[in-house]
Structures are given as structure tokens and as C-alpha cells.
Amino acid sequence: MGKVTGFLEFERLEEGYEPVEKRVKNYKEFVIGLSTEQAKIQGARCMDCGTPFCNNGCPVNNIIPDFNDLVYRNDWKNAIEVLHSTNNFPDFTGRVCPAPCEAACVLNINNDPVGIKSIEHAIVDRAWQEGWIKPQPAAVKTGKKVAVVGSGPAGMAAAQQLARAGHAVTVFEKNDTIGGLLRFGIPDFKFDKSHIDKRVKQMEAEGVVFKTNTIVGDLPKGSKVTNWAKDTVTPEQLNKEFDAVILAGGAEQSRDLPVPGRDLAGIHFAMEFLPQQNRINAGGKVKDQIMATGKNVIVIGGGDTGSDCVGTSNRHGAKSVIQFELMPQPPEQENKELTWPYWPIKMRTSSSHEEGCEREFAIATKEFIGENGKVTAVKTVRVEFKDGKFIEVAGSEQVLKADLVLLAMGFTNPVETLLSGFGVDKDARGNAKASTDIGGYRTNVGKVFAAGDVRRGQSLVVWAIREGRQAAREVDGFLMGSTTLPR
């Protein structure tokens, strides 16, 4: 694939970034994609490796060597056809996927992997520019109706696949705009929301109906969704009006940190902080917006959500930003002989970290300290991981200033009332219990299926797309007795 000797001739070329001093002044995407020639050179690096481990490393099983080769040969139109054959939304994954395919690249054994994600990004952007991405409405309607609850990547992928199979699909979303965490959780500087809007327009032309501001079932006490949700639909109504229901509501319960002082003002979940800025960017209004301007910010949680909090805080003009991670600092370079082709644990520095952030590893929060009901500091302690548990390091306690604390420690499970409303059994982690075996994604409730984070727990956008596609195949087979949708 590509050029036979390309991997020997060409080095990996990373996508570029706008300078820090420029990009932190706004919320626009700042990645500079590969040019046509640069993408061609990256495609040339793809080896004829016999067994392309990248295909299995990719959750949606993208046919990576084929589209690499097509880009190298300047056949971009066929490249997008190959890419779309396994992935409904490469414009999403080309921007926010961590690229496990690259970790599995054979070239990664002793060199830098092929820039697969950057090639995917280049293909889909070129396809939109050339007008190659068009609605694909079904030629024949089946007369079957499917309800999809949740409009994140899993719900969108399932809805598009089922609409193209000829079913009448209605997507129910409790927020006022489509996209789930893509819309409200991922900052605009990483993922501009116009990419969702274009796909929604495409799906509407394919027959998908989107109903926003609509709550399915009851919401837990204290939910703030009711600030904009207007309509309510009961699980009984969906079961009665539709031939099948797919639950794709995500895993929305944020992991809390129940230590002394947790009730102080100025301590917020990341998913209180991030969506507000996205709404402001979209021209909306937010009452009492949580701002990091001029504050000492501590972000608790070392993952992508924490990184997003760092980037947003920097754009607010925070005085300082510190990010905590409970685990010890990983090595700068993984031991490839032990980890390849699997996702390695190694030190990863995001674009937000480069914009300004102090990172603390192997650190735990013992207490939030405050004055007049507001947080002013965080009491911490160093920890070591021994015998399967974290042990405090004697004499390592310290107190760090904090005017704003953002909890970004991940998500535990879906909204419990959604599952209980349908009578869906839950697994040990509180997720919808539904196997992925043949006839899979089906819950214990007759025609109710579950896909994405609501079933597997907190995961990646690319896994959500995979599960949405696979669930759509199972629903199509359930409704029609057989299916030609890909798994």
C-alpha cells in the first residue's frame, strides 16, 4: 500500500497548531491540517505489512491501508467512500479521536506511525469542500418506526444507518441542540460545532426527525435540564408508538469527590463548567456563568475532560492552572516490545497543557478549605500505589491556593431514571445490560436496545459510533428478519 519504499523515505509529519498567544484569545479550532501534498506523503508511508493491525486497533475497523493508498494516488473521492463505509462521521473522529489505530501501526514498532488521523481529517475536509458528501435517502421505506433516545455520536450513527435502511427514525434529545457531549462537553477550540450541524442537515434530508427539548421519562432530582426542556415523553409512549427503541443517552453521572469541604462554593463538575462556555460561544445566554478569570484554578482529573477544563480556563484568563492526577507520572516513551499493538500508557501532553498548566501526579485531595462559604485552598497528599491500593506518603501534605476547583474524574453511569423507566436491567456498574453477541445490543425489554456509553460506560466518540452502527444492524434484523447493514 502507498509507496513501497515510502516508509523508508519519508518521516511522519504532524498537523500544525496556531501559536499559543493567538489561539488562547478565542474559541476557534486551531489545528492546521495537512495540505494535499503532505497528506499524499503521509499516505506513501503506509507499508504493505500483510496484516494491517491498524484495522483492528480502530474501533470502527476503518479500512486504513486502502484510504492511505488512495490518498497517495490522489484518488480522494474514492478515499471518502472507503472511509464512510465504516465510519459515518470521520469529521468527528478526525478531530477528537486519540487514534488507537496509530498505536497499532506496524511502523510504530521501531519508528513513528503513519499519521492516520491526520489523513482521515484531510479526506473528510476535502470531501466537504468538493461537495462529495450528500444525503443518501432510502429508495424504499419499510413502514417501521424507530425511536432513538439521545443524540450523541452513538444515537446519530444508529439513526443515520436505520434511516438509510428505510425506517422512519425519530431522535429524542433533552437538550435544546443536537450532539450530546460532542455539542456540550468538547470545547469549540477542539471541535467546532458546525461539523455537527452539517451532519444533522444531511440526516434530516435522509428522513431523520430530531425532537429537541424533550425529556424521555423522569429526571433525577436537582437536574438542571429543566431550564430548557419543554416536552416530556414517557417510556410507555415510545414502546407504544415505535417498533423499536434504542437507548443512546450516554453516561452522564459525573464522579464526585466526597471529602470535607465539598459543599463550598466554587467547586464544580467539569460538565457544569464546559457546557456553559459552549452555549455562550453559540450565542446563548448563561446566568451566573462559572468563570476562571483571574482565579487560581485546580482541575482534579488527568484525562481529556480535565485537559478541556485547562484549555477553557486559559481562555478565560485564569491566574494559574494546576491539574491533578492520582496515578504516578507515566514514562515519556512506552516499552513498545511489551505494549504494541495495544494502547500504551505513556506521558501525553495535550495542546491545552502547552498553553499553560502545572501538572501534579500521584496526588490526592484530602480536604477543600474555605472562607465565608467559598473555597480558597485544597489540602493534598502524595500517594503511592502498593498492593492494589493507594497509600499516603507520610509528611507529604500541602495546601494549594484555589479559587475555582473543577472535578473532571470521569463519569460513572447513565442517568438511572432513564433505564428504570424502561425497566432495563443494569450491570454491576449501573449501565444498561445488553450483550454485543449475535442478536446483541438488546436489553431484557422486548424491543428496547442500548448502545454507546449508556451500555459500555464512559468511552470514546469512535466507540460510540461503532456501537451505534452495530446496534442499528441488530435493530434492522429484528424488524425485518434479516439485514444488509454492516456490522
Residue, then its C-alpha position, 0 to 999 in steps of 0.5 A: m500500500g502507498k509507496v513501497t519504499g515510502f516508509l523508508e523515505f519519508e518521516r511522519l509529519e504532524e498537523g500544525y497548531e496556531p501559536v499559543e498567544k493567538r489561539v488562547k484569545n478565542y474559541k476557534e479550532f486551531v489545528i492546521g491540517l495537512s495540505t494535499e501534498q503532505a497528506k499524499i506523503q503521509g499516505a506513501r508511508c503506509m507499508d504493505c505489512g500483510t496484516p494491517f493491525c491498524n484495522n483492528g486497533c480502530p474501533v470502527n475497523n476503518i479500512i486504513p491501508d486502502f484510504n492511505d493508498l488512495v490518498y497517495r494516488n490522489d484518488w480522494k473521492n474514492a478515499i471518502e467512500v472507503l472511509h464512510s463505509t465504516n465510519n459515518f462521521p470521520d469529521f468527528t473522529g478526525r478531530v477528537c479521536p486519540a487514534p488507537c489505530e496509530a498505536a497499532c501501526v506496524l511502523n510504530i514498532n521501531n519508528d513513528p506511525v503513519g499519521i492516520k488521523s491526520i489523513e482521515h481529517a484531510i479526506v473528510d475536509r476535502a470531501w466537504q469542500e468538493g461537495w462529495i458528501k450528500p444525503q443518501p435517502a432510502a429508495v424504499k421505506t419499510g413502514k417501521k418506526v424507530a425511536v432513538v433516545g439521545s443524540g450523541p455520536a452513538g444515537m446519530a450513527a444508529a439513526q443515520q444507518l436505520a434511516r438509510a435502511g428505510h425506517a422512519v427514525t425519530v431522535f429524542e434529545k433533552n437538550d435544546t441542540i443536537g450532539g450530546l457531549l460532542r455539542f456540550g462537553i468538547p470545547d469549540f477550540k477542539f471541535d467546532k460545532s458546525h461539523i455537527d450541524k452539517r451532519v444533522k442537515q444531511m440526516e434530516a434530508e435522509g428522513v431523520v426527525f430530531k425532537t429537541n427539548t424533550i425529556v424521555g421519562d423522569l429526571p433525577k432530582g436537582s437536574k438542571v435540564t429543566n431550564w430548557a426542556k419543554d416536552t416530556v415523553t414517557p417510556e410507555q409512549l415510545n414502546k407504544e408508538f415505535d417498533a423499536v427503541i434504542l437507548a443512546g443517552g450516554a453516561e452522564q453521572s459525573r464522579d464526585l469527590p466526597v471529602p470535607g469541604r465539598d459543599l463550598a462554593g466554587i467547586h464544580f463538575a467539569m460538565e457544569f463548567l464546559p457546557q456553559q462556555n459552549r452555549i455562550n460561544a453559540g450565542g446563548k445566554v448563561k446566568d451566573q456563568i462559572m468563570a476562571t478569570g483571574k482565579n487560581v484554578i485546580v482541575i482534579g482529573g488527568g484525562d481529556t475532560g480535565s485537559d478541556c477544563v485547562g484549555t477553557s480556563n486559559r481562555h478565560g484568563a485564569k491566574s494559574v492552572i494546576q491539574f491533578e492526577l492520582m496515578p504516578q507520572p507515566p514514562e515519556q516513551e512506552n516499552k513498545e516490545l511489551t505494549w504494541p499493538y495495544w494502547p500504551i500508557k505513556m506521558r501525553t501532553s495535550s495542546s491545552h497543557e502547552e498553553g499553560c498548566e502545572r501538572e501534579f501526579a500521584i496526588a490526592t485531595k484530602e480536604f477543600i478549605g474555605e472562607n465565608g462559604k467559598v473555597t480558597a485552598v485544597k489540602t493534598v497528599r502524595v500517594e503511592f500505589k502498593d498492593g492494589k491500593f493507594i497509600e499516603v506518603a507520610g509528611s507529604e501534605q500541602v495546601l494549594k491556593a484555589d479559587l475555582v476547583l473543577l472535578a473532571m474524574g470521569f463519569t460513572n453511569p447513565v442517568e438511572t431514571l432513564l433505564s428504570g423507566f424502561g425497566v432495563d436491567k443494569d450491570a454491576r456498574g449501573n449501565a444498561k445490560a445488553s450483550t454485543d453477541i449475535g442478536g446483541y445490543r438488546t436489553n431484557v425489554g422486548k424491543v428496547f436496545a442500548a448502545g454507546d456509553v449508556r451500555r459500555g460506560q464512559s468511552l470514546v466518540v469512535w466507540a460510540i459510533r461503532e456501537g451505534r452502527q452495530a446496534a442499528r444492524e441488530v435493530d434492522g434484523f429484528l424488524m425485518g428478519s434479516t439485514t444488509l447493514p454492516r456490522 
